[in-house]
Amino acid sequence: MKISRRTFVRSAASAGALAAMPGILRAKQDATHSTALIGSGWWGTNILREAIASGRCRPVALCDVDESQIASCKSALGGMLPDSIKVYTDYRELIDAERPDVAIVATPDHWHPLITIACCDAGAHVYVEKPIGHTVMEGRAMVEAARRNDRVVQVGTHRRVSPHNLAGMEMLRDGTVGEVGMVRAFVHYGGGPEEPIPNAEPPEGLDWDLWCGPAPLRDYNPMLHPKGFRQFLDYANGTLGDWGIHWMDQIMWWTDELAPKTVFSTGGRPIAGPAINDGTRQTSDAPDHQIAALQFDDFSVSWEHRRFAGNTAEKTHPGQAVGCYFYGTEGTLHIGWLDGTTFYPRDAKRAPTNVPAQLHDPDQQNIRELFADFLDAIASGRRPVSDIEIGHRSSNMSLLGMLSYKLGRSISWDHEAHEIPGDPEANALLRREYRSPWTYPA
């Protein structure tokens, strides 16, 4: 029987993800990897906790430009960290001094590319948080760094190993949902108007210049650090860049198409209000709502997010209104988060089927399984289930949406050439100038 490329890709993806599940790991259990955490905030601390709990990682160093983040990490992990653990402010000094086997990169988005590439060039395998970078061509450079150094680079799109997400992919693959012609991805949370916050001096122990790094040097503002940076377009790409990659990744996991052919996005800040950065005070500047349409050869994708008008009508779970709806000829599949995966058959006489979520505290995610897959990939020499090239393609979905939003018009995309054909203005936004002395990765 002939197996289509789509069937092969999906089957391979699921098989790889299953390798991360308990009981079927192939990794050598007696090997421990010297491990460094770069970016020691709440999320990075959670990743390091799972790394240590695996019994296969030996923490040797923590790195952060903010001493308070280091202190919080140490407090949260307590006796899991050795007294001998080294502390660094600059990741370059850490790499030179420690030469870790494994690096966890959990910094703000704009730092992911340079740090990941430097770690690969120094011989480390890397677990890097999503999205992999701030612009499209950074991602391409990260893929090339992983390949030329033969390093395993896992992207933190942990839904690739969540049991209910795996179940949803199986329903899409085995014909339960039928032929899918459209996917709707969405994230809706409440919010309201923004009041500008006065700028301030950086807190003691924070190297603000190094925090900004290759991105523009803004005045320090409490809105920006440690949590608000995702809504500032100098350092991240708003909700589409943050939340969006998780759901765009579900779509890219399902399809064998490598990229959309055309992208259009619009949105704005009618509720949050105009972006302010007047030298004395700031607001965020990312859109408070956004709509995107991405056209593939065989299906269409719509994206929408909103940071206002929170309500219960759209929630699929009391704590969330997020996920993907796959619309097929046999029914509709919702792949969510806290509510798991639910299939609604076309036949109204058949009851919906729900596969509950199986998540871990304190983050209600599946970092444990994804990190296990990362270590197994290192041991076995295979590509991980969220390999950097996969993460690059999924990140591109969000980044191209943001690029269209910034241009105010639609764009075409040639994935093989990594360019927007015949559009110099749009191609210029596939990268950006780095602040001196940092150099954009080639």
C-alpha positions as CSV (number, residue, x, y, z in Angstrom):
1,M,0.0,0.0,0.0
2,K,1.4,3.4,-0.9
3,I,1.9,5.7,2.1
4,S,1.4,9.4,1.4
5,R,4.0,11.9,2.5
6,R,1.4,13.4,4.9
7,T,0.8,10.0,6.5
8,F,4.5,9.3,6.8
9,V,5.4,12.6,8.4
10,R,2.5,12.5,10.9
11,S,3.3,8.9,11.8
12,A,7.0,9.7,12.3
13,A,6.2,12.7,14.4
14,S,3.9,10.7,16.7
15,A,6.4,7.9,16.9
16,G,9.1,10.3,18.0
17,A,6.9,11.9,20.6
18,L,5.9,8.5,22.0
19,A,9.6,7.9,22.6
20,A,9.4,10.5,25.3
21,M,6.7,8.7,27.3
22,P,7.5,6.7,30.4
23,G,8.6,3.1,30.0
24,I,10.0,3.3,26.5
25,L,13.0,5.6,26.8
26,R,16.0,4.3,25.1
27,A,18.5,6.6,26.7
28,K,21.5,5.4,28.8
29,Q,20.5,6.0,32.4
30,D,24.0,6.0,33.8
31,A,25.2,9.2,32.0
32,T,24.9,12.6,33.5
33,H,25.3,15.9,31.5
34,S,26.8,19.0,33.0
35,T,24.0,21.4,32.6
36,A,23.7,25.2,32.6
37,L,20.6,27.4,32.9
38,I,20.7,30.7,31.0
39,G,17.8,32.8,31.9
40,S,16.8,31.8,35.5
41,G,13.2,33.1,35.7
42,W,10.2,31.2,36.7
43,W,9.9,29.2,33.5
44,G,13.7,28.5,33.2
45,T,13.6,27.3,36.8
46,N,10.8,24.8,36.0
47,I,12.8,23.4,33.1
48,L,15.9,23.0,35.2
49,R,13.8,21.3,37.9
50,E,12.8,18.7,35.4
51,A,16.3,18.3,34.1
52,I,17.7,17.6,37.6
53,A,14.7,15.3,38.4
54,S,15.6,13.2,35.3
55,G,18.7,12.0,37.1
56,R,20.7,12.5,33.9
57,C,21.6,16.2,34.4
58,R,24.2,17.7,36.8
59,P,23.6,21.4,37.3
60,V,26.9,23.4,37.1
61,A,25.9,27.0,36.4
62,L,23.2,29.6,36.5
63,C,23.3,32.7,34.4
64,D,21.1,35.8,34.5
65,V,21.5,39.5,34.0
66,D,19.3,40.0,37.1
67,E,20.6,38.8,40.5
68,S,17.1,38.7,41.9
69,Q,16.2,36.0,39.3
70,I,19.2,33.9,40.3
71,A,18.1,34.2,44.0
72,S,14.6,33.2,43.2
73,C,15.8,30.2,41.2
74,K,18.0,29.1,44.0
75,S,15.2,29.5,46.5
76,A,12.7,27.5,44.4
77,L,15.1,24.6,43.7
78,G,16.6,24.5,47.2
79,G,18.6,21.3,47.8
80,M,18.4,20.3,44.2
81,L,21.3,22.6,43.4
82,P,24.8,21.8,44.6
83,D,26.6,24.3,46.8
84,S,29.3,24.4,44.2
85,I,27.0,25.8,41.5
86,K,28.6,28.8,39.7
87,V,26.7,32.0,38.9
88,Y,27.3,34.2,35.9
89,T,25.8,37.4,34.5
90,D,27.2,37.1,31.0
91,Y,26.4,33.8,29.0
92,R,29.7,34.2,27.1
93,E,31.7,33.9,30.3
94,L,29.7,30.9,31.4
95,I,30.3,29.1,28.1
96,D,34.0,29.8,28.1
97,A,34.5,28.7,31.7
98,E,32.1,25.8,32.0
99,R,31.7,24.3,28.5
100,P,28.5,22.6,29.5
101,D,27.2,19.5,27.8
102,V,23.6,20.8,28.0
103,A,22.4,24.4,28.0
104,I,18.8,25.5,28.8
105,V,18.1,28.8,27.1
106,A,15.1,30.5,28.8
107,T,15.8,34.2,28.3
108,P,13.5,36.7,26.8
109,D,12.8,36.0,23.1
110,H,15.3,38.5,21.6
111,W,18.2,36.7,23.2
112,H,17.4,33.1,22.1
113,P,19.3,33.1,18.7
114,L,22.7,34.4,19.8
115,I,22.8,32.3,22.9
116,T,21.7,29.1,21.2
117,I,24.1,29.5,18.4
118,A,27.0,30.3,20.8
119,C,26.2,27.2,22.8
120,C,26.0,25.0,19.7
121,D,29.4,26.3,18.5
122,A,30.8,25.5,21.9
123,G,29.6,21.9,21.7
124,A,26.5,22.0,23.9
125,H,23.2,20.5,23.2
126,V,20.4,23.1,23.7
127,Y,16.9,23.2,25.0
128,V,15.6,26.6,23.9
129,E,12.3,28.1,24.8
130,K,9.8,29.2,22.2
131,P,9.6,31.2,20.0
132,I,13.0,30.5,18.8
133,G,13.8,34.1,17.9
134,H,12.5,37.6,17.0
135,T,12.9,37.5,13.2
136,V,12.7,34.8,10.6
137,M,16.4,34.8,9.5
138,E,17.6,34.3,13.1
139,G,15.8,31.0,13.0
140,R,17.5,29.9,9.8
141,A,20.8,30.7,11.4
142,M,19.9,28.6,14.5
143,V,19.0,25.6,12.3
144,E,22.3,25.9,10.5
145,A,24.3,26.2,13.8
146,A,22.7,23.0,15.1
147,R,23.4,21.1,11.9
148,R,27.0,22.2,11.4
149,N,27.8,21.3,15.0
150,D,25.7,18.1,14.9
151,R,24.0,19.2,18.1
152,V,20.5,18.3,19.4
153,V,18.4,21.5,19.8
154,Q,15.0,21.0,21.3
155,V,12.4,23.8,21.2
156,G,10.1,24.1,24.2
157,T,6.9,23.4,22.3
158,H,5.9,20.9,25.0
159,R,2.5,20.2,23.5
160,R,4.2,17.9,21.1
161,V,4.4,15.3,23.9
162,S,1.2,16.1,25.9
163,P,-0.9,12.9,25.9
164,H,-4.1,14.7,24.9
165,N,-2.3,16.5,22.0
166,L,-1.0,13.1,20.9
167,A,-4.5,11.7,21.0
168,G,-5.7,14.6,18.9
169,M,-3.1,14.1,16.3
170,E,-4.0,10.4,16.1
171,M,-7.7,11.4,15.5
172,L,-6.5,13.7,12.7
173,R,-4.3,10.9,11.2
174,D,-6.7,7.9,11.4
175,G,-9.6,9.5,9.7
176,T,-11.8,10.2,12.7
177,V,-12.0,13.9,11.8
178,G,-12.2,13.3,8.0
179,E,-10.7,15.7,5.5
180,V,-9.8,19.0,7.2
181,G,-10.2,22.1,5.1
182,M,-9.8,24.8,7.8
183,V,-8.2,25.3,11.1
184,R,-9.0,28.1,13.6
185,A,-6.4,29.0,16.3
186,F,-7.2,31.4,19.0
187,V,-6.3,32.9,22.4
188,H,-8.7,35.1,24.3
189,Y,-8.0,36.6,27.7
190,G,-9.4,39.7,29.4
191,G,-7.8,43.0,29.8
192,G,-8.5,46.7,29.3
193,P,-7.0,50.1,28.7
194,E,-3.4,50.7,29.6
195,E,-2.2,53.6,31.7
196,P,1.4,54.6,31.0
197,I,3.9,53.7,33.8
198,P,6.8,56.0,34.7
199,N,10.2,54.9,33.8
200,A,12.6,54.2,36.6
201,E,16.2,53.4,37.4
202,P,17.0,49.7,36.9
203,P,16.8,47.8,40.2
204,E,20.1,47.0,41.9
205,G,21.6,43.9,40.6
206,L,20.1,44.2,37.1
207,D,22.4,44.8,34.1
208,W,19.8,46.5,32.0
209,D,22.1,47.2,29.0
210,L,22.9,43.5,28.8
211,W,19.2,42.6,29.2
212,C,18.5,44.7,26.1
213,G,21.5,43.2,24.4
214,P,21.2,43.2,20.6
215,A,17.7,44.8,20.7
216,P,17.1,48.6,21.0
217,L,18.1,50.1,24.4
218,R,14.9,51.4,26.0
219,D,14.6,53.2,29.3
220,Y,14.0,50.7,32.1
221,N,10.3,50.4,33.0
222,P,8.7,48.0,35.5
223,M,6.2,47.0,32.8
224,L,9.1,45.4,30.8
225,H,10.9,43.2,33.2
226,P,10.6,40.5,34.4
227,K,7.3,39.5,32.8
228,G,5.9,42.2,30.5
229,F,8.5,42.0,27.7
230,R,6.2,39.8,25.5
231,Q,4.0,42.8,24.7
232,F,6.9,45.0,23.7
233,L,7.8,44.6,20.0
234,D,11.5,45.4,20.4
235,Y,11.9,42.2,22.4
236,A,9.1,39.9,21.4
237,N,6.1,39.7,19.1
238,G,3.0,40.1,21.3
239,T,0.4,37.4,21.9
240,L,0.8,35.9,18.4
241,G,4.6,35.5,19.0
242,D,4.1,34.2,22.5
243,W,0.9,32.1,22.7
244,G,0.5,31.8,18.9
245,I,3.5,29.5,18.3
246,H,2.0,26.8,20.5
247,W,-1.1,26.6,18.4
248,M,0.6,27.2,15.1
249,D,2.9,24.4,16.0
250,Q,-0.1,22.0,16.4
251,I,-1.1,22.9,12.8
252,M,2.4,22.4,11.5
253,W,2.6,19.0,13.4
254,W,-0.6,17.9,11.6
255,T,0.2,19.0,8.1
256,D,3.1,17.9,5.8
257,E,3.1,21.4,4.1
258,L,6.2,23.3,5.2
259,A,4.8,26.8,5.2
260,P,1.8,29.0,4.2
261,K,1.9,30.5,0.7
262,T,0.3,33.8,1.6
263,V,-0.3,35.6,4.9
264,F,-2.4,38.6,5.9
265,S,-2.8,40.1,9.4
266,T,-4.5,43.1,10.9
267,G,-5.2,44.4,14.3
268,G,-4.5,47.3,16.6
269,R,-4.9,48.8,20.1
270,P,-8.4,50.3,20.2
271,I,-8.9,49.3,23.8
272,A,-5.3,49.3,25.2
273,G,-4.9,52.8,23.7
274,P,-2.0,54.3,21.8
275,A,1.5,53.1,22.5
276,I,3.5,55.6,24.5
277,N,7.3,55.8,24.9
278,D,8.0,59.5,25.5
279,G,11.2,59.4,27.5
280,T,9.5,59.5,30.9
281,R,6.8,56.8,30.8
282,Q,5.8,53.8,28.7
283,T,3.0,51.5,27.7
284,S,3.3,48.2,25.8
285,D,3.1,48.5,22.0
286,A,1.9,45.1,20.8
287,P,-1.7,44.9,19.4
288,D,-4.4,44.2,21.9
289,H,-6.2,42.1,19.3
290,Q,-5.1,40.6,16.0
291,I,-6.5,38.5,13.2
292,A,-4.4,36.6,10.7
293,A,-5.3,34.5,7.6
294,L,-2.7,32.0,6.4
295,Q,-3.3,30.1,3.1
296,F,-1.8,26.7,2.5
297,D,-2.2,24.6,-0.6
298,D,-4.8,22.3,0.9
299,F,-6.3,24.3,3.7
300,S,-6.7,27.7,5.4
301,V,-5.8,28.9,8.9
302,S,-7.4,31.7,10.8
303,W,-5.8,33.1,13.9
304,E,-7.3,35.5,16.4
305,H,-6.4,36.8,19.8
306,R,-7.8,39.4,22.1
307,R,-6.6,41.0,25.4
308,F,-9.9,42.5,26.3
309,A,-13.6,41.6,26.7
310,G,-12.9,38.5,28.7
311,N,-16.1,36.4,29.0
312,T,-17.4,32.9,29.7
313,A,-19.1,32.5,26.4
314,E,-16.0,31.6,24.5
315,K,-14.2,29.6,27.2
316,T,-13.6,25.9,26.6
317,H,-12.6,25.6,30.2
318,P,-13.2,27.9,33.2
319,G,-9.5,28.9,33.1
320,Q,-8.9,29.4,29.4
321,A,-10.2,30.2,25.9
322,V,-7.3,28.9,23.8
323,G,-6.5,26.2,21.3
324,C,-7.2,25.0,17.7
325,Y,-10.4,23.9,16.0
326,F,-9.8,21.5,13.1
327,Y,-12.9,21.5,10.9
328,G,-13.2,18.2,9.1
329,T,-15.8,16.4,7.0
330,E,-16.6,14.0,9.9
331,G,-16.6,16.5,12.7
332,T,-14.7,19.2,14.6
333,L,-11.7,18.6,16.8
334,H,-10.7,21.0,19.5
335,I,-7.2,20.6,20.8
336,G,-6.9,22.7,23.9
337,W,-4.9,23.0,27.1
338,L,-6.5,22.5,30.5
339,D,-9.6,20.9,29.0
340,G,-7.6,18.4,26.9
341,T,-8.8,17.3,23.4
342,T,-12.5,17.1,22.4
343,F,-14.0,15.6,19.2
344,Y,-17.5,16.8,18.2
345,P,-18.9,14.3,15.6
346,R,-20.8,15.6,12.6
347,D,-23.6,13.2,13.6
348,A,-25.5,15.1,16.4
349,K,-26.7,11.8,17.8
350,R,-23.2,10.8,18.8
351,A,-21.8,12.3,22.0
352,P,-18.5,14.3,21.9
353,T,-15.4,12.5,23.0
354,N,-13.0,14.1,25.4
355,V,-9.4,13.1,26.2
356,P,-8.5,14.8,29.5
357,A,-5.3,16.7,29.9
358,Q,-2.5,15.1,32.0
359,L,-0.3,18.0,33.1
360,H,2.3,18.6,35.8
361,D,2.6,21.2,38.5
362,P,3.6,23.9,39.0
363,D,3.2,25.1,35.4
364,Q,0.4,22.8,34.2
365,Q,2.4,21.7,31.2
366,N,4.4,18.7,30.0
367,I,8.0,19.9,30.3
368,R,9.0,16.6,31.9
369,E,8.2,14.5,28.9
370,L,9.7,17.0,26.4
371,F,13.0,17.2,28.4
372,A,13.0,13.4,28.5
373,D,12.7,13.3,24.8
374,F,15.6,15.8,24.5
375,L,17.9,13.6,26.6
376,D,16.9,10.5,24.7
377,A,17.7,12.2,21.4
378,I,21.2,13.1,22.7
379,A,21.7,9.5,23.8
380,S,20.4,7.9,20.6
381,G,21.6,10.4,18.1
382,R,18.2,11.1,16.6
383,R,16.4,14.4,16.1
384,P,14.1,15.4,18.9
385,V,10.4,15.7,18.5
386,S,10.6,19.5,18.7
387,D,13.7,19.8,16.6
388,I,15.0,23.3,15.9
389,E,13.9,23.1,12.2
390,I,10.4,22.2,13.3
391,G,10.5,25.1,15.8
392,H,11.7,27.4,13.1
393,R,8.8,26.5,10.8
394,S,6.3,26.9,13.6
395,S,7.8,30.2,14.7
396,N,7.7,31.5,11.2
397,M,3.9,31.2,11.2
398,S,3.7,33.8,13.9
399,L,6.6,35.9,12.7
400,L,5.2,36.2,9.2
401,G,1.8,37.1,10.7
402,M,3.6,39.9,12.6
403,L,5.5,41.0,9.6
404,S,2.2,41.4,7.6
405,Y,0.7,43.3,10.6
406,K,3.7,45.7,10.6
407,L,3.5,46.2,6.8
408,G,-0.3,46.6,6.9
409,R,-0.8,44.3,3.9
410,S,-0.6,40.7,2.7
411,I,2.6,38.9,1.8
412,S,3.6,35.8,-0.2
413,W,6.2,33.4,1.2
414,D,8.7,31.1,-0.5
415,H,9.9,28.8,2.2
416,E,12.6,27.1,0.1
417,A,14.2,30.4,-0.8
418,H,13.3,32.0,2.6
419,E,12.1,35.1,0.9
420,I,9.0,37.1,0.1
421,P,9.1,37.1,-3.7
422,G,9.5,40.5,-5.4
423,D,8.9,42.5,-2.2
424,P,12.1,44.3,-1.0
425,E,10.2,46.2,1.7
426,A,8.8,43.0,3.2
427,N,12.1,41.1,2.8
428,A,13.9,43.8,4.9
429,L,11.7,42.8,7.9
430,L,12.9,39.2,7.8
431,R,15.9,40.4,9.8
432,R,16.8,43.5,11.8
433,E,19.8,45.5,12.6
434,Y,21.4,44.6,15.9
435,R,22.6,47.2,18.4
436,S,26.4,47.5,18.5
437,P,28.5,45.6,19.4
438,W,26.2,42.6,18.7
439,T,26.2,41.1,15.2
440,Y,23.2,39.6,13.5
441,P,23.8,35.8,12.9
442,A,24.8,34.9,9.4
